Amino acid sequence: MLKVQEIRELIKLIDDSQIDEFSYEANGTKVCMKKSGGKVVTEAPVQQNTLPKAAPEVSEASQPKEESPKAEERQEPQKETADYDQEITSPMVGTFYESPSPDQGAYVKVGDEVKQDSVVCIVEAMKLFNEIEAEVTGEIVEILVKDGELVEYGQPLFRVKTA
């Protein structure tokens, strides 16, 4: 479940960007944001499994709840096919970049070996470009986000099969 501070940071990032609509879903929680007249309008996060009593109180957010099982069904087969031990997660809210600049290649690709101090990507937060290190030794088996995509604090970015 997202923390209030994380949602506030996300709202500020969306408000400061040129993105008109943003949707994020993980672990049964879904957050949708749409800009309306230059301001960010958010729907309340809905957690399907652990908050059954809170669902009737948030009637507007109950509609995205119906879409959630479809998204979860699509994600589950990916987890079964990928053989991994560790996940490299985002240490902050920001924009994910797979390479140091648009004209250069990605830091890592599926099948690349990484060490604990290997830089795997950059996460930009408030105009600061932060190099993210693997912190594990192994092989990249899956890249979970696309270049230029907004990421959350703690969101998995890569899956790694340790040696």
C-alpha positions in Angstrom: 0.0 0.0 0.0 1.3 3.4 -0.9 2.0 5.8 1.9 0.5 9.3 2.0 3.8 11.0 1.6 4.5 8.8 -1.5 1.2 9.8 -3.0 1.9 13.5 -2.3 5.3 13.2 -4.0 3.7 11.5 -7.0 1.0 14.2 -7.3 3.8 16.9 -7.3 5.8 15.1 -9.9 2.7 14.6 -12.2 1.7 18.2 -11.6 5.1 19.5 -12.6 5.3 17.3 -15.7 3.6 17.4 -19.0 1.8 14.1 -18.4 -2.0 14.5 -18.5 -2.9 11.1 -17.1 -1.1 8.5 -14.9 -2.1 5.1 -13.6 -0.2 2.8 -11.3 -1.1 -0.6 -9.9 0.8 -3.0 -7.6 -0.2 -5.6 -5.1 -3.9 -4.9 -5.4 -3.5 -1.1 -5.0 -4.4 1.2 -7.9 -3.8 4.9 -8.2 -5.1 6.9 -11.1 -4.3 10.6 -11.7 -5.7 12.9 -14.4 -4.9 16.6 -14.9 -8.0 18.7 -15.2 -7.5 22.4 -16.0 -3.8 22.3 -15.0 -4.4 20.6 -11.6 -4.0 17.0 -10.6 -7.2 15.1 -9.7 -6.6 11.8 -8.0 -8.7 8.8 -7.3 -8.3 7.1 -3.9 -6.2 4.0 -3.8 -8.1 0.8 -3.4 -6.6 -2.3 -1.8 -8.6 -5.3 -2.8 -7.4 -8.0 -0.3 -6.9 -6.3 3.1 -9.5 -3.5 3.1 -12.9 -5.1 2.3 -14.7 -2.8 4.8 -13.2 0.4 3.2 -14.4 -0.4 -0.3 -18.0 0.7 0.2 -17.0 4.1 1.6 -15.0 4.9 -1.6 -17.7 4.4 -4.2 -15.9 6.3 -7.0 -12.8 4.1 -6.8 -14.8 0.9 -6.9 -14.9 0.9 -10.7 -11.1 0.5 -11.2 -11.4 -2.4 -8.8 -13.1 -4.5 -11.5 -10.2 -3.9 -13.9 -7.6 -5.0 -11.4 -8.1 -8.8 -11.7 -7.4 -8.6 -15.4 -4.1 -6.8 -14.9 -3.1 -9.3 -12.2 -3.8 -12.2 -14.5 -1.5 -10.7 -17.1 1.3 -10.2 -14.5 1.1 -13.6 -12.9 2.3 -15.6 -16.0 5.3 -13.3 -16.2 6.3 -14.1 -12.7 6.0 -17.9 -13.4 8.2 -17.8 -16.5 11.0 -15.6 -15.0 13.4 -17.5 -12.8 14.9 -15.0 -10.3 16.1 -14.7 -6.8 16.3 -10.9 -6.2 14.7 -7.7 -7.3 16.4 -4.4 -7.7 13.9 -1.8 -6.5 13.7 2.0 -6.9 15.0 3.9 -3.8 12.9 6.9 -4.7 10.0 8.3 -6.7 11.2 9.6 -10.1 11.6 8.9 -13.8 13.5 5.7 -14.8 16.2 6.0 -17.5 17.9 2.9 -18.8 20.9 4.8 -20.3 23.1 7.8 -19.3 21.9 9.8 -22.3 19.4 9.2 -25.2 22.2 8.7 -27.7 24.0 6.0 -25.6 23.1 2.3 -25.0 21.3 0.9 -21.9 23.4 0.3 -18.8 22.1 -3.3 -18.7 20.0 -5.7 -20.9 18.4 -9.1 -20.2 21.2 -11.6 -19.8 23.9 -9.2 -18.6 25.9 -10.0 -15.5 25.9 -7.4 -12.8 28.0 -6.9 -9.6 27.0 -5.2 -6.4 28.5 -1.9 -7.5 27.3 -2.1 -11.2 25.1 0.9 -12.3 21.9 -0.5 -13.8 19.9 2.7 -14.4 19.2 6.3 -13.5 16.2 7.6 -11.6 15.6 11.3 -12.0 14.0 13.0 -9.0 13.6 16.8 -8.9 16.1 17.5 -11.7 18.7 15.3 -10.0 20.0 12.2 -11.8 20.7 9.4 -9.3 22.6 6.3 -10.5 21.1 3.2 -9.1 23.5 0.3 -8.3 22.5 -3.4 -8.5 23.5 -4.2 -4.8 23.4 -7.9 -5.8 25.6 -10.1 -8.0 24.0 -12.1 -10.7 22.3 -12.1 -14.1 19.5 -9.7 -15.2 16.6 -11.9 -16.2 13.8 -9.3 -16.6 13.5 -5.5 -16.9 10.2 -4.5 -15.4 9.9 -0.8 -16.5 10.3 1.1 -19.7 12.7 4.0 -20.4 11.1 7.3 -19.3 8.5 5.7 -17.1 7.6 7.1 -13.7 8.6 4.8 -10.8 7.5 4.6 -7.2 9.6 4.2 -4.1 10.2 0.4 -3.6 8.9 -0.5 -7.1 10.8 -3.4 -8.6 12.9 -2.3 -11.6 14.9 -5.5 -12.5 14.8 -9.2 -11.6 18.1 -10.9 -11.0 19.1 -14.5 -10.8 21.9 -14.7 -8.3 24.9 -16.9 -9.0 
